[in-house]
């Protein structure tokens, strides 16, 4: 059995769920806030993201930043580093380990086929799920490491 969306009972898996993470010495309210801030090296743009009222707003603001030149090369490493801060926290660790060996799929309808799997009309109008699911794969990797006591 798989967890196919990070919503409702599994909202805690989402990058939007509240948890403190640190990026370059600043504490952010969620992985989403910090990830969006990491896209830019401009301090004022990071401040604009951290001041967002909620994670969805931080994500929208992150789309408007001046992307750092190496973003495409480092974005997976940045995401993993932030997730490595979130999931060892007791609340998240306990819940993640309780998922056992279930496949974790960041299913979405907003066409994120890099970090997730699109469950709606995607790629060339197809309605079949499509995507790389990098977020789900990173979380499953961390779950395995937590289970082995690596993290």
N, C-alpha and C positions, 0 to 999 in steps of 0.2 A: 504494500500500500504506500502511496505517496502523499505528501502534503503538497498540494498543487497551487496554493496561494498563500501569501503572507498577510492574511486578513482574518478578521473575526477572532476565533480562538488561537490563531497563529500570528496575530498582529505583532507580537513580541519579536518575531523573526525579522520584521521589516526594519529598514534603516531609519524609518520615521519614528520608531518607538523611542521613548525617552530613556536615555542613559548618558552618563557623562563620559566623554572621551576627550583626549588632549591631542592637540596638533600644534606643533611649534610653540609650546608653552602656554597656549590658550585653551581653556576648557569650553567645550561645545555641548549643547543639549542633546545631541543625538549623532549617530554616525552620518546621517544625511547632512546636517549642518556642516560638520567637519569635512566631509567629502567635497561638498560644493565649495567650501573655502579653499581647499587644497588645489582647486583648479587654477587659482591665480596666485601670483607672488606679490600683488599690489595690496598693501596693508589696508588702504581705504576700502577696497572692494571686499576684502575679508571682513572688515568691520560692518559693512552693509549687510553681509550675509548673517553674521552672528546676531545682528539686531533684528532679524526677521521674527515675526510673531509666532510662527509655527513652521514645521519642517517643509510643508508644501511651498510656502513662500520662500524659504531658503533655497529650495530647488529651482524655483522660477528665477530668483536672483542669480543663482549660479549659472544659468544659461546666458546671462548678459555680461559676464566678467571677461576680462582680457586673459585668455588661457595662456598658461605658462608654455614655453616652447616644447618642453619634453612631456607634456601631459599624456599623450597617447602611449608613450613608452612606460610611464610610471603609474598610470591610473589603477591597474590591478594590484600593484604593490601597495599603493596608498589604501585601497579598499581593504586589503587583507590586514594591514597594520591597524586600521580602525576596528575591524571586526575582532582582531586579537585583543583589543582592549575591552570590547563589549562582552564577549561570551565567557570569559573567565569570571565575570561578576556573578556572585552566587545565584541570584534570581535567574539570570539568563543561562548560566551553566546547568543548573538543575533541570530547567525546562528543555534545554537542548539535549542533554543526555537522555531525558525521558522519551525523546522521539525515536530512540533505538536505532534501527537501521533504515528507517523510512527515507525515501528519496525526498529531498527538499527542492521544490521547484518554485521559483519566483514568477508565478503566473500573473499576467497583467493584461490590461486592455489598452494601455497607452503606448504600445509599440516599442517597448524596451526589449529588443531582441539580443542585446549584448549581455546585460546583467540578468535578464529574465527570459521568459517564454511568453510570446504574445498569444493570448487565448481568443482574440477577436479577429477581425479582418486584417490580415497582415500580408506582407510580401506578395506582391502581384495579385492582391485581392483574395488570397486563399484564406479559408476559415480553419485550416488545420493548425494546431499549435506549432510554433516555430521559434527557435531562439537558442542561444548558447548557454543560458542559465549560469553565467559565471558567479553570480551571487550565491545561488544555491550550492554550487560546487565548492566555493570557498567556505561556506558555513559547514558543509559536510566534512571537509578536510579538517576544520577546526574541531568539530565534534569528535572525529577520530583521534586527533591529538589530545584532546581533553580526556578521552576514554583511556588512552595509553599513559596519561599522566605527563605528557610532553609539555603542556602549557599550564 
